[in-house]
Amino acid sequence: PGTERLGDITFVDERPVRDVYNPRVNPLLHLYTLTHFAFVIIGADLLARSLQGMEQWTSLMIICYLIGTMTSIGVLYDKSSFRWLAELARCGLGLLYLDTLITVTSISSISLNYLFTGSAVISVAGLIFDMTTNNKQKV
């Protein structure tokens, strides 16, 4: 009673000190994510161009995949404990539904196959690296 709606404002510092959230990441991660980001932008553009001739289920699946890709990029930068596992699952889905993804892109299937296979290999390497560094930190 007798205070502001959200509490007494005299308890709050005039210039609060807050730590900036800025985790350090490997520069190679920037290259990896920029490559995938570019493919998402290209995929979204090609999806918008070919949306009229596509079935609703296919377009919904591709839209969800593009949103999942952007989420996976964010998780990689966030250094979540499941980041490389999520990326491996995303690459596996990309390889599994490669025929569907080919319908909206002008990129050859061999190039996309190399991209997803290489990304899956990088994801496995990242997963192994995270597991070994976590085991060293626990000891």
VEXDRENZA-883170 format. One record per residue (C-alpha): chain; residue number from 1; x, y, z; residue in one letter. Coordinates in steps of 0.5 Angstrom, whole numbers, plus 500, padded with zeros to 3 digits. Layout:
N
<vexnu chain="A" resi="NUM" east="X" north="Y" up="Z" resn="A"/>
...
END
This chain:
139
<vexnu chain="A" resi="1" east="500" north="500" up="500" resn="P"/>
<vexnu chain="A" resi="2" east="502" north="507" up="498" resn="G"/>
<vexnu chain="A" resi="3" east="507" north="505" up="493" resn="T"/>
<vexnu chain="A" resi="4" east="507" north="505" up="485" resn="E"/>
<vexnu chain="A" resi="5" east="504" north="499" up="482" resn="R"/>
<vexnu chain="A" resi="6" east="510" north="495" up="481" resn="L"/>
<vexnu chain="A" resi="7" east="513" north="497" up="487" resn="G"/>
<vexnu chain="A" resi="8" east="517" north="502" up="491" resn="D"/>
<vexnu chain="A" resi="9" east="522" north="505" up="485" resn="I"/>
<vexnu chain="A" resi="10" east="526" north="508" up="490" resn="T"/>
<vexnu chain="A" resi="11" east="529" north="501" up="491" resn="F"/>
<vexnu chain="A" resi="12" east="532" north="501" up="484" resn="V"/>
<vexnu chain="A" resi="13" east="538" north="504" up="482" resn="D"/>
<vexnu chain="A" resi="14" east="538" north="510" up="477" resn="E"/>
<vexnu chain="A" resi="15" east="543" north="506" up="473" resn="R"/>
<vexnu chain="A" resi="16" east="543" north="499" up="474" resn="P"/>
<vexnu chain="A" resi="17" east="549" north="495" up="472" resn="V"/>
<vexnu chain="A" resi="18" east="547" north="489" up="468" resn="R"/>
<vexnu chain="A" resi="19" east="552" north="484" up="465" resn="D"/>
<vexnu chain="A" resi="20" east="552" north="483" up="457" resn="V"/>
<vexnu chain="A" resi="21" east="550" north="477" up="455" resn="Y"/>
<vexnu chain="A" resi="22" east="555" north="475" up="449" resn="N"/>
<vexnu chain="A" resi="23" east="558" north="468" up="449" resn="P"/>
<vexnu chain="A" resi="24" east="565" north="467" up="446" resn="R"/>
<vexnu chain="A" resi="25" east="564" north="463" up="439" resn="V"/>
<vexnu chain="A" resi="26" east="569" north="460" up="434" resn="N"/>
<vexnu chain="A" resi="27" east="569" north="464" up="428" resn="P"/>
<vexnu chain="A" resi="28" east="568" north="458" up="424" resn="L"/>
<vexnu chain="A" resi="29" east="561" north="457" up="427" resn="L"/>
<vexnu chain="A" resi="30" east="560" north="464" up="424" resn="H"/>
<vexnu chain="A" resi="31" east="562" north="461" up="417" resn="L"/>
<vexnu chain="A" resi="32" east="558" north="455" up="418" resn="Y"/>
<vexnu chain="A" resi="33" east="551" north="459" up="421" resn="T"/>
<vexnu chain="A" resi="34" east="552" north="464" up="415" resn="L"/>
<vexnu chain="A" resi="35" east="552" north="459" up="410" resn="T"/>
<vexnu chain="A" resi="36" east="546" north="456" up="413" resn="H"/>
<vexnu chain="A" resi="37" east="543" north="463" up="414" resn="F"/>
<vexnu chain="A" resi="38" east="544" north="464" up="406" resn="A"/>
<vexnu chain="A" resi="39" east="541" north="458" up="404" resn="F"/>
<vexnu chain="A" resi="40" east="535" north="459" up="409" resn="V"/>
<vexnu chain="A" resi="41" east="534" north="466" up="405" resn="I"/>
<vexnu chain="A" resi="42" east="534" north="463" up="398" resn="I"/>
<vexnu chain="A" resi="43" east="530" north="457" up="400" resn="G"/>
<vexnu chain="A" resi="44" east="524" north="462" up="403" resn="A"/>
<vexnu chain="A" resi="45" east="525" north="467" up="397" resn="D"/>
<vexnu chain="A" resi="46" east="524" north="460" up="392" resn="L"/>
<vexnu chain="A" resi="47" east="518" north="458" up="397" resn="L"/>
<vexnu chain="A" resi="48" east="515" north="465" up="396" resn="A"/>
<vexnu chain="A" resi="49" east="516" north="464" up="388" resn="R"/>
<vexnu chain="A" resi="50" east="513" north="457" up="388" resn="S"/>
<vexnu chain="A" resi="51" east="508" north="457" up="393" resn="L"/>
<vexnu chain="A" resi="52" east="502" north="457" up="388" resn="Q"/>
<vexnu chain="A" resi="53" east="504" north="451" up="385" resn="G"/>
<vexnu chain="A" resi="54" east="505" north="447" up="391" resn="M"/>
<vexnu chain="A" resi="55" east="501" north="443" up="396" resn="E"/>
<vexnu chain="A" resi="56" east="499" north="446" up="402" resn="Q"/>
<vexnu chain="A" resi="57" east="502" north="440" up="406" resn="W"/>
<vexnu chain="A" resi="58" east="509" north="441" up="403" resn="T"/>
<vexnu chain="A" resi="59" east="509" north="448" up="403" resn="S"/>
<vexnu chain="A" resi="60" east="507" north="448" up="411" resn="L"/>
<vexnu chain="A" resi="61" east="513" north="443" up="412" resn="M"/>
<vexnu chain="A" resi="62" east="518" north="447" up="408" resn="I"/>
<vexnu chain="A" resi="63" east="516" north="453" up="412" resn="I"/>
<vexnu chain="A" resi="64" east="517" north="449" up="419" resn="C"/>
<vexnu chain="A" resi="65" east="523" north="447" up="416" resn="Y"/>
<vexnu chain="A" resi="66" east="526" north="454" up="415" resn="L"/>
<vexnu chain="A" resi="67" east="523" north="456" up="422" resn="I"/>
<vexnu chain="A" resi="68" east="527" north="450" up="425" resn="G"/>
<vexnu chain="A" resi="69" east="533" north="452" up="421" resn="T"/>
<vexnu chain="A" resi="70" east="533" north="459" up="424" resn="M"/>
<vexnu chain="A" resi="71" east="532" north="456" up="431" resn="T"/>
<vexnu chain="A" resi="72" east="537" north="451" up="430" resn="S"/>
<vexnu chain="A" resi="73" east="542" north="457" up="428" resn="I"/>
<vexnu chain="A" resi="74" east="540" north="461" up="435" resn="G"/>
<vexnu chain="A" resi="75" east="541" north="455" up="439" resn="V"/>
<vexnu chain="A" resi="76" east="548" north="454" up="436" resn="L"/>
<vexnu chain="A" resi="77" east="550" north="461" up="438" resn="Y"/>
<vexnu chain="A" resi="78" east="546" north="460" up="445" resn="D"/>
<vexnu chain="A" resi="79" east="551" north="454" up="447" resn="K"/>
<vexnu chain="A" resi="80" east="546" north="450" up="449" resn="S"/>
<vexnu chain="A" resi="81" east="547" north="443" up="451" resn="S"/>
<vexnu chain="A" resi="82" east="543" north="440" up="446" resn="F"/>
<vexnu chain="A" resi="83" east="546" north="445" up="440" resn="R"/>
<vexnu chain="A" resi="84" east="549" north="440" up="436" resn="W"/>
<vexnu chain="A" resi="85" east="544" north="434" up="437" resn="L"/>
<vexnu chain="A" resi="86" east="539" north="439" up="434" resn="A"/>
<vexnu chain="A" resi="87" east="543" north="441" up="428" resn="E"/>
<vexnu chain="A" resi="88" east="544" north="433" up="427" resn="L"/>
<vexnu chain="A" resi="89" east="537" north="432" up="427" resn="A"/>
<vexnu chain="A" resi="90" east="536" north="438" up="422" resn="R"/>
<vexnu chain="A" resi="91" east="541" north="436" up="417" resn="C"/>
<vexnu chain="A" resi="92" east="538" north="429" up="418" resn="G"/>
<vexnu chain="A" resi="93" east="531" north="431" up="416" resn="L"/>
<vexnu chain="A" resi="94" east="534" north="435" up="411" resn="G"/>
<vexnu chain="A" resi="95" east="537" north="429" up="408" resn="L"/>
<vexnu chain="A" resi="96" east="531" north="425" up="409" resn="L"/>
<vexnu chain="A" resi="97" east="526" north="430" up="405" resn="Y"/>
<vexnu chain="A" resi="98" east="531" north="432" up="400" resn="L"/>
<vexnu chain="A" resi="99" east="527" north="430" up="394" resn="D"/>
<vexnu chain="A" resi="100" east="521" north="435" up="397" resn="T"/>
<vexnu chain="A" resi="101" east="526" north="441" up="398" resn="L"/>
<vexnu chain="A" resi="102" east="529" north="440" up="391" resn="I"/>
<vexnu chain="A" resi="103" east="522" north="442" up="389" resn="T"/>
<vexnu chain="A" resi="104" east="523" north="449" up="391" resn="V"/>
<vexnu chain="A" resi="105" east="530" north="450" up="390" resn="T"/>
<vexnu chain="A" resi="106" east="534" north="451" up="384" resn="S"/>
<vexnu chain="A" resi="107" east="540" north="448" up="387" resn="I"/>
<vexnu chain="A" resi="108" east="542" north="441" up="385" resn="S"/>
<vexnu chain="A" resi="109" east="541" north="435" up="389" resn="S"/>
<vexnu chain="A" resi="110" east="548" north="433" up="389" resn="I"/>
<vexnu chain="A" resi="111" east="550" north="440" up="392" resn="S"/>
<vexnu chain="A" resi="112" east="544" north="440" up="397" resn="L"/>
<vexnu chain="A" resi="113" east="546" north="433" up="399" resn="N"/>
<vexnu chain="A" resi="114" east="554" north="435" up="400" resn="Y"/>
<vexnu chain="A" resi="115" east="551" north="441" up="404" resn="L"/>
<vexnu chain="A" resi="116" east="547" north="437" up="409" resn="F"/>
<vexnu chain="A" resi="117" east="552" north="431" up="409" resn="T"/>
<vexnu chain="A" resi="118" east="558" north="436" up="411" resn="G"/>
<vexnu chain="A" resi="119" east="553" north="439" up="416" resn="S"/>
<vexnu chain="A" resi="120" east="552" north="432" up="419" resn="A"/>
<vexnu chain="A" resi="121" east="559" north="431" up="420" resn="V"/>
<vexnu chain="A" resi="122" east="560" north="438" up="423" resn="I"/>
<vexnu chain="A" resi="123" east="555" north="436" up="428" resn="S"/>
<vexnu chain="A" resi="124" east="558" north="430" up="430" resn="V"/>
<vexnu chain="A" resi="125" east="564" north="433" up="431" resn="A"/>
<vexnu chain="A" resi="126" east="561" north="438" up="435" resn="G"/>
<vexnu chain="A" resi="127" east="558" north="433" up="439" resn="L"/>
<vexnu chain="A" resi="128" east="564" north="429" up="440" resn="I"/>
<vexnu chain="A" resi="129" east="568" north="436" up="442" resn="F"/>
<vexnu chain="A" resi="130" east="562" north="438" up="447" resn="D"/>
<vexnu chain="A" resi="131" east="562" north="431" up="450" resn="M"/>
<vexnu chain="A" resi="132" east="570" north="431" up="451" resn="T"/>
<vexnu chain="A" resi="133" east="570" north="438" up="454" resn="T"/>
<vexnu chain="A" resi="134" east="564" north="437" up="458" resn="N"/>
<vexnu chain="A" resi="135" east="568" north="431" up="461" resn="N"/>
<vexnu chain="A" resi="136" east="574" north="435" up="462" resn="K"/>
<vexnu chain="A" resi="137" east="570" north="440" up="466" resn="Q"/>
<vexnu chain="A" resi="138" east="567" north="435" up="471" resn="K"/>
<vexnu chain="A" resi="139" east="574" north="432" up="473" resn="V"/>
END
